Amino acid sequence: MAMAYAAGATLSAGKVPEQILDAQVIERCRRQDFEAFGKLIDAYQNRIFGFVRRMVPNAEEAADVTQEVFIRAFQAFHRFDGRCSVRTWLFRIAYNLCVDRSRRADRSIQEASMYVGDSEEAIEVADSRWQPDDLMLTEELADLVEKAIGSMSEKLRSVLLLHDREDLPYDEIAETLGVPVGTVKSRLFLARAHLQNALREYLYGADHA
Amino acid sequence: MPNLDPLDQQLNADGQQAVRQVVRELPEESMSMAWRSDLNERLLQMTPAKRKRWHLLDWRPALGVGLAVVAFGFLILPNRSAPSANGTLEESLASVHAGAQIEAEFGSSMSAIVQNATGESGRPHSETWQVSDLELL
C-alpha cells in the first residue's frame, strides 16, 4: 500500500483545487515562479498521486511518477495555453507518463479478460435493484472497490478515475486519451458495470455472485 | 427528462450513479513531507542554473570592458618609472610628478574608451581614436 508515501488518508470532500488557484498564480507559474508553482503542487499533489497510484503497480513507482508529473509541468508551463483547465492538463501529463512507463516495462495495456469494444461487451450488466442508499463506504467496501479497479483494463480504469473520481468532463477525457467522446462513455459504462459485478457478492451475498 | 441518447440514459441509471458515488468517496492519500521536500529539491536544481545563465548574459558587456581596462593597465604600469632609492630628493619628486602626469593622461584616455564602449559618448566613432592620443601616452 502507499502508506510509505502517504502522511494520512482522508475522505475526498469533492473539493475542486482549481478554486484555490486564481489566474494570477497560473500566470506566475508560466514564468516559472517557484512559490506559485508550490501552491499548484499543494492543490494537486494528492489527486495526481491518487490517480497515478491506481494506474501503476506499486506505491513507490506512483510516487516517482507523480514527482515526474510536476517536474514536466514546471518545465513546460510556458506552453500551457489555457484551452483546458490546469487540472486536465496535469492529468494528461500523468496519464501519458503512466502509459509510457507501462510500455517501457513491456506490460503495455493489460487487457485482462475483458474486451473493450463498442459493439461487444463481455461484462454482464444491469442490476436494477442497485440503489445509491445501499452503498455506504466502509473500509471493507473501499478495499473491495480498490481491488476491482485494479483488476480492470487500463483503458476502463483511466476513464473511470478521470470521470467519476476527478470529475473531468467527457470531452476533456476524450482529448486526454485521444479517443472519441462516445468511446469514453462506453468505457465508463463498462467500468461501472465491472464494479457492480465485483460488488454484487458483497451487497447481496454469494447467491448473486 | 431531457432527450438523452441511450448510452447517456444508461449512465444515469441508479446503479451506475451508485458506483460513481462510491468511487468518488474513496479515501484520498496525502503525500508525505519527505516526498514534497525531495520534489522541491529537484525543482530548485533546475531553477538556479537558469538564473545563473541570465546573470552572466546581463553582465557580459561590462565584464568585457572591465577585463580590457585591467589588461591595458597591466601593460602600462610596469613601464612607469618609480622613485629611485639612490637618487636625490629632487630627482624623486620629479619622477613622482612625471608618473602622476602619465596616470592623469592615461585615465582620461581610458574614460574615453569606456564611454565609447558603453555608448555614452556623443563623439562619432572615427573621432574617438587619434594618432595623437597614442602619442600622449
Interface residues (C-beta under 8 A of the other chain):
Chain A: A2 M3 A4 Y5 A6 A7 G8 A9 T10 L11 S12 G14 Q32 F34 F37 G38 I41 Q45 N46 R47 F49 G50 R53 A63 T66 Q67 F70 I71 F74 Q75 A126 D127 S128 W130 Q131 P132 D134 L135 L137 L141 A142 V145 E146 I149 L160 L161 H163 D164 R165 G182 K185 S186 L188 F189 R192 A193 L195 Q196 L199
Chain B: L7 D8 Q10 L11 D14 G15 Q16 Q17 A18 V19 R20 Q21 V22 V23 R24 E25 L26 P27 E28 E29 S30 M31 S32 M33 W35 R36 D38 L39 N40 R42 L43 L44 M46 T47 K50
